[in-house]
């Protein structure tokens, strides 16, 4: 396994359960490295009882929505519970074919394995758009990966760029943390859903709708949104161009899970503005040639998978940089190579990682020694 996040740990645990020796190689010095870098207020947007990894459950003391620190502690305990063998502080730079197996070129030298599971994570490398004039910006420019809490931004004018869950939650955090003004720059109107409705987590609906065709799921989701969220057009978020399930399955764009954004929009404490087009000294140039002059710009435009240097030469990636196979599937040109955690499902990442872990372990056990 490459990567000691939830996907790598779950697969390692399921392989051990099947009696297959394995090792998890991790570039950082601890498990759950990406979770340790997330902002302070982050909680799972999926409910605790649908977020367990196989073979070890979240404790009830974590509450309904598990915090960032709760996830870190859980993954640490998960590794200990399953006695997972870890090789930490070891960066795998390239995976090459080696007979009927692979050789991993790592910072500790070459490592050999018959099967390799790439679990380096959906959010691997921060994506900073190359906007014209970005180097001329006179204010403070921060990627969301470096945002921890609102304290440094109290009393300041902040523009958050990006309409995903990270951008939405950072905007809410800034308002609650005392920022003087908070704007969100949005290019494509997102779907916004409640985290739960009448005690039913939205994730549970996502699980139920997981296999429903988009032509059926989209109108159902639209009807539910009208009843629960209402029309956000007066507050700057227009109708999304495609249905919720179409965007989720075909574009890997899950909806914003509301943790306070709707309220802040309606109260006018988060203002929606057009997409960022360029920078010009103190100005941020928006769509329609509108200009704003924030003191701080926080970029929440997403992450790159960064798989090209690792496995791109094996011809296993699509044009979008994502693996062409997933879960228990293995590419015909590189049999024994597996990928987990490179989709963004509405049914919940942890839940799907657990399902993939069982399937990958079954496939590897059937194929032969890891």
Number of C-alpha atoms within 10 A of each C-alpha: 24 24 27 32 23 30 29 29 32 30 29 30 27 22 25 18 14 14 12 16 13 20 20 23 25 25 20 16 13 17 25 22 16 17 17 14 13 19 20 16 14 19 18 17 23 24 21 18 14 19 23 19 24 19 13 16 14 21 13 10 8 14 13 15 17 23 17 19 17 18 19 21 14 22 23 17 14 22 20 11 12 17 12 20 17 21 19 16 14 19 19 20 14 17 23 16 18 12 8 11 17 21 19 22 17 16 13 12 11 13 14 16 18 19 21 24 26 22 25 26 25 18 16 14 14 18 17 15 11 10 12 12 15 15 12 12 19 17 16 12 15 15 17 25 20 13 17 16 17 21 12 13 18 17 15 16 17 25 26 29 25 23 26 21 21 21 23 24 21 25 29 23 24 26 23 14 16 16 21 14 20 25 23 26 22 23 16 15 16 24 27 24 22 19 19 19 10 6 7 12 17 20 22 17 14 18 17 10 18 16 9 13 12 20 11 11 18 18 14 15 19 16 11 13 17 11 9 13 15 14 13 16 10 9 16 17 20 14 14 13 11 13 19 25 30 17 19 18 17 9 11 15 19 22 19 21 22 19 18 16 22 20 13 17 19 14 11 13 20 25 19 19 20 20 20 22 18 19 21 16 14 16 19 24 21 19 15 10 12 14 18 15 19 20 18 19 23 22 24 26 19 22 16 16 18 18 20 16 10 16 19 17 12 15 13 20 17 11 7 9 14 20 23 15 18 18 22 21 17 19 18 10 11 18 17 24 27 23 29 26 25 22 20 16 21 24 21 20 22 22 18 22 27 25 18 23 29 21 18 25 26 16 18 22 15 9 13 11 13 20
